[in-house]
Amino acid sequence: MVEQAMILPPPDRRISVAAPWSGFLSHKWFILVVVVLLGLGVWQSARTILGPAMVVDQVKRGRLVETVVASGHVETPFRVEIGSQLTGTVQDVLVQQGEKVTKGQPLISLESRELKASVVQTQGAVAQAEARIRQIEELTRPSADEALTQAKATLLNAQQTYDRTAQLEHNGYATRAALDDAQKTLDVARAQMRSAQFQVYTASPGGSDYVMAQTLLNQARANLDTAESRLDYATITAPRDGVLITRSVERGTVVQPGKTLLVLAPAGDAQLVLQIDERNLGKIALEQKALASADAYPDRRFAAEITYINPGIDISRASVEVKLTVADPPDYLRQDMTVSVDIEVAAKDDALVLPVRSVHDALSGAPWVLGIRNGRASQRPVRIGLRGNSHIEITDGLAAGDVAIPQSSGVLTGQRVRPVLP
């Protein structure tokens, strides 16, 4: 057997040739990573040495206004409670709650048939009394005057007859019986004269008949006035201009005197009623100016002035009631509307001011700020003056340009910080 040798092909040899720039790229990325790491190390070292950057507040000079802020509600200086002056049934309610009314405008009408009948009855009594006066003036008095004239003539004739008879009897030409008859006639004439005079007097102003008739007329007129007044009471009217803020009556309701049916807020100056913390009592005074805004219209402000400070303190709320007058109330202001008021209690120009947020223990007797000294937070005591809504006056302990760290920063005393002005 002949062995045949198998000839195999030579193995495949591939030569790997590296690009000349691949090493350069690896070296570049290595350098970049090293630079970044070195930068982070430097930044961390600087941060550790110099402390974190911190936004600070700077003491500046400017105008500072101190205000007392309080909330309250709108109220008229007084309110008018409207009710009925007699007992009756409501026939109609002529107005609605919130409606503006004018003085004399009808508000409520009551059933008035009986009242009208009473007026008619008293009108008849007045007419009857007036007729009696006219009767005296047109008939009784003229008749009495005529009777008096006739009585005077009769008396004069009787007096002359008596005088002649007396002279004749004295001379012996007349008898004693004739003189007695003349005397009797004279006495009767005198009695008739006195009676006529009395009739004239009683029928004259000041006489008994005339006075009685006049008294009856006055009584009838008084009764008529009463009846007409009660009829007027059946229509309840507005006592003055204003706005009806409460209505507690409907048609068919039986009303009685003393029961409030409507409440009227008179037109005119509006009043703001506030409750101010008693700690601010020493800051407020009469005639201080204020700016107010209704919670429903926060962007609209109007002027007010303190006109009343309650002398007592509400012990349950530790507050004092203060009232402010609004001389020119805006149209949108409504009764019992909630308002916010800023009362200007003091103001100062060119004051050293610092935001309130950087003052610690401002309400205590030892306020202080966290300043920066030699790159570290340092506690510095200060004295404060006026206190505004966002800024506070520094009267001692800091100068213009000094900085303070806000309370919300969380920085501790002695900690390194780097100040950054906003």
C-alpha positions, 0 to 999 in steps of 0.5 A: 500500500502506498501512503499518500501525503495530504498537502494542507494550505498554509494558515491564514495570517492577518497582520493588525496595523494600529492607526497612528492617531488612536493613541493620540485620542486616548491620551486626549481623553485622559488629559481631559478627565484629569483636568476635570478632576483637578478642577473639581478638586480645586473647586471643592477645596476653595468651597471648603476653604472659603465657604459656600456662596450665600445671598445676603441683604445689604443695609441701605439708606431710604424712606421707611414707613411703619404701618399697623396692619389689621383686617375688619369689615365695613359698617355704617356709623349707625343703622336704622331698624324699620318696623310698624307702628301698629298691628296689621297684616302686610298687603305688599312688600315694595322693596328687595334686600340690597335695594337703594331707597330714598327718604319717603319712598314706600317700603311696606303697605298694610291692610287699611280698610278700617283705617280709611273708615275711621278717617271718613268718620272723623272727617264727618265729626269735623264737618259737624263741629265746623257747621256748629261754629258757622251756625253761631257766627252766622245765626246765633250771634247776629240774632243775639246782636239784634235782640240786644239792640231791641232790648236797649231800645225797650230799656231806653223807652221804659226809663223815659216813661219811668222818669216822666211818671216819677215827675208827674207823681212828684207834682201830684198829677200821677198816682202812686200805682202809675209810678209802680207800673212804670218801675215794673216795666223798667225792671223788665226792660233791664232784665231783658237787656242783661239777657240780650247782653249775655246771649251776645257774649256767649255767642262771641269768641270767648263765650261759653257757647262759642268756646264749647263749639270750638272745643268740639271742633278741635277735638274732632280735628285731633281725632282726624289727625290721629286717624289720618296718621294711623292711615299713614302708618299703614304705608311704611316709608324710608326715614332717609336715603340708604341701602336696605341690608336686611328684610324679614317680612313677607306678604301676609305677615301679621306685624306688631309694633316693636318688631324689626321688619327692615334694616336700613344702612343710611347713605353717607360716610362709610365706617371701617371697624377693626380689631387691632392687637393691644400691643399696637395700641400705643402706636395708633391715634385719632386722625391717623391716615390709612389705606384700605382695600376690600378683599374682593378688590385687592388692587383698589385702595381708598383712604380712611382716617381713624375717628374712634378708639375704644377705651376698653380692651377685649380681654378674650381676643387681646384686642382693641376696637378701632373705627375709621371713617371713609369720607369718599367711599368707592361704589363697590363698597358694601355693608359687612364687606371684609377689608384690610387696612394699613394704618401709617403710624410713623415715617422716617426719611434717610433711615438705615433699613434692612429686610426684616428677614435678616433680623433675628428676635426682632420682637425681643429686647435683644435683636441681632443679625448674622453678619460676615467678619473675616469670611465667617458668619458672625452674630452682631447685636443691633438696635431697631427703630421703625418697623415696616412691612418688609424692612426694619430700621437699624439704629445701632450696630450696623452701617450703610453697606454692611451685609446680613445673612437671612434667617432662612439660609441655615448658616450657623455662627462661625461658618465660612460663607461667601457673600453674594448680593442679590 
